[in-house]
Amino acid sequence: MKTKKMHNFHVPLPDDIYTKLRDEALRNNQPATELARYAIKLWLRAREKATLHKALSEFATEYAGTDLDLDENLEALSIEYLLDQEGEEG
């Protein structure tokens, strides 16, 4: 199994955040660095989703009503499919 190359990144933390991170690490019996790495990973994933959502929203707004807009037949079939799926689950 190949291990990922790690880099050190010094992050000064205010006392309150440092204390909360340390306390959480102790409660979970995990190194604070692992918790910090996980929190950063989640935040980056959320930023990626927000960036993608913004780009898609801008595209949809810019091209609404043009040839690049969603095909009406495809939209109708998609809605029908989703409603059918919802009916099967309920």
C-alpha positions in Angstrom: 0.0 0.0 0.0 1.4 3.3 -1.1 1.4 6.0 1.6 0.5 9.6 0.7 3.3 12.2 0.9 2.6 14.5 3.9 3.5 18.1 4.3 3.7 20.1 7.5 1.6 23.2 7.7 1.9 25.4 10.7 -1.4 26.9 11.7 -1.4 29.2 14.7 -4.7 28.9 16.6 -6.4 31.2 19.0 -6.5 29.8 22.6 -10.2 29.0 22.5 -10.0 27.0 19.2 -6.8 25.3 20.4 -8.4 24.2 23.7 -11.6 22.9 21.9 -9.5 20.9 19.4 -7.3 19.5 22.2 -10.3 18.6 24.3 -12.0 16.9 21.4 -8.9 15.0 20.6 -8.6 13.8 24.2 -12.3 12.8 24.3 -11.9 10.7 21.1 -8.5 9.4 21.9 -7.1 10.7 18.6 -4.3 13.1 17.8 -5.4 16.7 17.4 -3.6 16.8 14.0 -5.9 14.0 12.7 -9.0 15.9 13.8 -7.6 19.1 12.2 -6.8 17.3 9.0 -10.3 15.9 8.9 -11.9 19.3 9.6 -9.9 20.9 6.8 -10.8 18.1 4.4 -14.5 18.6 5.1 -14.2 22.4 4.7 -12.4 22.0 1.4 -15.0 19.5 0.1 -17.8 22.0 1.1 -16.0 24.8 -0.7 -15.6 22.6 -3.8 -19.4 21.9 -3.8 -20.2 25.6 -3.3 -17.9 26.6 -6.2 -19.5 24.0 -8.4 -23.0 25.0 -7.4 -22.2 28.7 -8.1 -20.8 27.8 -11.6 -23.8 25.7 -12.4 -26.2 28.4 -11.2 -24.4 31.1 -13.3 -24.5 28.8 -16.4 -28.2 28.1 -15.9 -29.0 31.7 -15.5 -26.9 32.8 -18.5 -28.3 30.1 -20.8 -31.9 29.9 -19.6 -34.2 29.9 -22.6 -31.5 29.3 -25.1 -30.6 26.1 -27.1 -28.3 25.2 -24.2 -31.2 25.1 -21.7 -32.6 21.8 -20.5 -34.5 19.9 -23.1 -38.2 20.1 -22.2 -38.9 16.4 -23.0 -35.9 15.3 -20.9 -37.1 17.6 -18.1 -40.6 16.1 -18.2 -39.3 12.5 -18.2 -37.0 13.3 -15.3 -39.8 14.7 -13.2 -42.0 11.7 -14.1 -39.2 9.3 -13.1 -38.5 11.1 -9.8 -42.2 11.0 -8.9 -42.4 7.3 -9.8 -39.4 6.7 -7.5 -41.0 8.6 -4.7 -44.2 6.6 -5.1 -42.3 3.3 -4.9 -40.6 4.4 -1.7 -43.8 5.6 0.0 
